[in-house]
Amino acid sequence: MTIDATMVGRTYTAAESYQVGREKIREFADAIGDPNPAYRGDAAVAPPTFAFLLGSRALEQLLGDDELGLRLDRIVHGAQKFTYTRPIKAGDEIAATATITTVRKAGAVEVIMYETALTTAAGEPIATSTSTISHNRADS
């Protein structure tokens, strides 16, 4: 199946919310080599790119949509930006929902833009991620 404009507006919600722990924040900060003390301790806040980890759970649903027919070995992750309402902090329970916002073709390449909304389990907006992936459907 080819990606087309009828797919704009499809939403994909992560199967479960994510309970943000202070140790997970510290581990993430260590993994990216950031010693910022704000990322440690009982009142830890997450590094800005931690949002990708949370949003990836909804992205898994998008990539697994059989109707889209995407193959992971033919996808390149492009631009991504984050907009925050407030920092992600230890103790947050975060839900993620990705929505396809734009699709276009460039030859054999399908460009998909999607937006991922991160909210608390109670619905408080935390952050929005806007991302682009390119999928090459051409035979190799």
C-alpha positions in Angstrom: 0.0 0.0 0.0 1.2 3.5 -0.7 0.9 6.3 1.8 -1.6 8.9 0.8 -3.5 11.9 2.2 -6.3 9.7 3.6 -3.8 8.7 6.3 -3.5 12.2 7.7 -5.2 12.4 11.1 -4.7 8.8 12.0 -3.7 8.5 15.7 -1.7 6.0 17.6 -1.7 5.8 21.4 0.9 4.0 23.4 -0.4 0.8 24.9 0.4 2.0 28.4 1.4 5.2 30.2 5.0 5.5 31.4 5.8 6.0 35.0 8.8 8.4 35.1 11.3 7.4 37.7 14.2 9.4 39.1 16.6 6.5 38.4 15.5 6.3 34.8 16.1 10.0 34.4 19.6 9.7 35.9 20.4 6.7 33.7 19.2 8.6 30.6 21.3 11.6 31.6 24.3 9.4 32.2 23.8 7.7 28.8 23.9 11.1 27.0 26.8 12.2 29.0 25.0 15.1 30.8 26.1 15.7 34.4 23.5 18.4 35.1 22.5 18.1 38.8 18.9 18.9 37.8 18.8 15.4 36.4 19.5 13.7 39.7 17.9 13.4 43.1 14.4 13.2 44.4 13.2 16.3 42.5 14.9 15.3 39.2 13.6 16.7 35.9 14.3 14.9 32.7 16.7 16.1 29.9 14.7 17.6 27.0 15.4 14.6 24.7 13.9 12.2 27.3 10.6 13.0 25.5 11.7 10.9 22.6 11.8 7.8 24.8 8.2 8.5 25.9 6.9 9.2 22.5 8.6 6.2 20.9 5.9 4.0 22.5 3.3 5.7 20.3 5.7 5.6 17.3 5.9 1.8 17.7 2.1 1.7 17.1 2.4 3.9 14.0 5.2 1.8 12.5 3.3 -1.3 13.3 0.2 -0.2 11.4 -0.2 -2.9 8.7 -2.3 -0.6 6.5 0.7 1.8 6.2 3.0 -1.1 5.2 6.1 0.5 6.5 9.4 -1.5 6.7 11.9 -0.5 9.3 14.8 -1.3 7.1 13.6 1.4 4.6 13.0 4.2 7.1 15.2 7.2 7.9 14.4 9.4 10.8 14.6 13.1 9.8 13.9 16.3 11.6 12.5 16.4 15.1 11.7 19.2 17.5 10.2 19.4 21.0 7.9 22.0 22.5 7.4 21.9 26.2 4.6 23.1 28.5 6.6 22.1 31.5 9.6 19.8 32.2 9.1 16.1 32.6 9.8 15.2 36.2 10.2 12.1 38.4 6.8 10.9 39.4 5.0 11.9 36.2 2.8 9.3 34.6 3.0 10.1 30.9 0.6 9.1 28.1 1.7 9.4 24.4 -0.4 9.8 21.3 1.1 10.2 17.8 -0.9 11.7 14.9 0.0 11.7 11.3 -0.1 15.4 10.2 1.3 15.4 6.7 2.2 12.9 4.0 3.8 13.6 0.6 5.7 11.7 -2.0 9.1 12.5 -3.5 9.7 9.9 -6.2 9.8 6.5 -4.4 10.2 8.1 -1.0 7.2 8.7 1.2 7.6 11.5 3.7 5.5 11.3 6.9 5.3 14.0 9.4 3.7 13.2 12.7 3.1 15.0 16.0 3.3 13.2 19.4 1.5 14.7 22.3 2.7 13.8 25.8 0.3 14.4 28.6 0.0 13.3 32.2 -2.5 10.5 32.8 -4.9 13.2 34.0 -4.6 15.0 30.6 -2.3 17.8 31.5 -0.2 18.7 28.4 3.5 18.2 29.0 5.2 18.3 25.6 4.7 18.0 21.9 7.2 16.4 19.5 7.0 17.1 15.7 9.0 14.5 13.7 9.6 13.5 10.1 10.4 10.0 8.8 11.1 9.1 5.2 10.2 5.6 3.8 11.6 4.3 0.6 9.1 1.9 -1.0 11.3 1.2 -4.1 12.5 -2.3 -4.6 16.1 -2.8 -3.7 
